[in-house]
Amino acid sequence: MKKTFTILGVVALFATSNAQVVINEIYTGGGTAVATSVYKYDFIELKNIGTTSVTLTDAYIQYTSKTGVFTSANSHVIPTITLAPGQSYLIQEGNAGSKGADLPVTPDLVGNLALATITGKVALTSNATVLTSPTDTNVLDFVGYGITANQFEGASYAPAPSNALSISRTSGDTNNNSADFATGTPSPQNFSGATLGISDVKNVKSLFVKNTLVKNDEIIFGENVDHVKIYGMSGQLVKTIVSSKTNSINVSDLPKGNYIVTGTIDNQSVSQKIMKD
C-alpha cells in the first residue's frame, strides 16, 4: 500500500510493502471489572521501525468493532510528532475502570476510544478521511485482531488480546497481521522511554543493583525499588514489574546479554547497566 510520511521536513510519497511508523502494540483489557485486568486503560503504541526519522502531521487513529464500519466519531487526531528510529509513541485510550493499575509510563497522548477486548480493528491513517478498507491510500498501518474481525492486513487477523495480554509486533512489518503480531505481557513504551535503553547509566545510587553481573537469574537491589523496568540495549522494553516495592526480581525469562534496569527509589528515577550471564 502507499505510505505517506514527512521525513526530516521533506514530504516523501512512495509505494512500499512495509510501513515505517507502525502500530507496535495494542492492549484492550483496560478498566474491565475483572481481576485479570493489568491496567485501567487501553493503549495503542506506535513505533518507528525504520532507519530514518519520520514526522507525522495530522495523522489519525481510527477504530471500529470486529465487523463495524469506521466513522469519524471513533477516531482522533495525533498532534504533529517526529519519531527517531526505534522511538515509540504511547496513546492511552478508554476510560478508567475498577481493576488494574495506571499505565507504568506517562502516555504521550490521551484518547477516548474504548477498544473491544477480544476482537476489533485499529488503523493509523495519514489524515481524517474515514477509511473503508486496509488498502485505502491514507492507511499507514492497519490491525484487525481476533478471530471474528472481518478486515485485516494480509492473509488473516492478528491474535486476540485479553484482559491480561496485549498483542505486540514480533519484528518488522510484512503487512500480514497474523504473522506480524503475537500475544504477551503488556509493555507500553512512551516517547522518552523508548530511547532509554541506548543511554548510559544515569542517577545511579550506591547499591541500586548489587549484582550487576547476574549469574543466578535474579537481580538483587540494595534498596526497595518501585516501577522496575528492564530494557534491551536497542531500547526495547523487555520486562516490567507492576507490583509495589521490591528488593529482587527474577529474570529467568530473559536470555543472556546486556540490559539496562530502571526503577524509582525515594521518588528518584535511577538506572544501571547489568549483564546476565
Buried (B, 14 or more C-beta within 10 A) or exposed (E): BBBBBBBEEEEEEEEEEBBBBBBBBBBBBBBBEBEEBBBBBBBBBBBBBBEEBBBBBEBBBBBBBBEBEBEEEBBBEBEEBBBBBBBBBBBBBBEEBEBBEEBBBBBBBBBEBBBBBBBBBBBBBBBBBBBEEBEBEBBBBBBBBBEBBEBBBBEBBBBBBBBBBBBBBEEEBBBBBBBBBBBBBBBBBBBEBBBBBEEEBEEEBEEBBEBBEBEEEEBBBEBEBBBBBBBBEEBBBBBBBBEEBBEBBEBEEBEEEEBBBBBBBEEEEBBBBBEBE
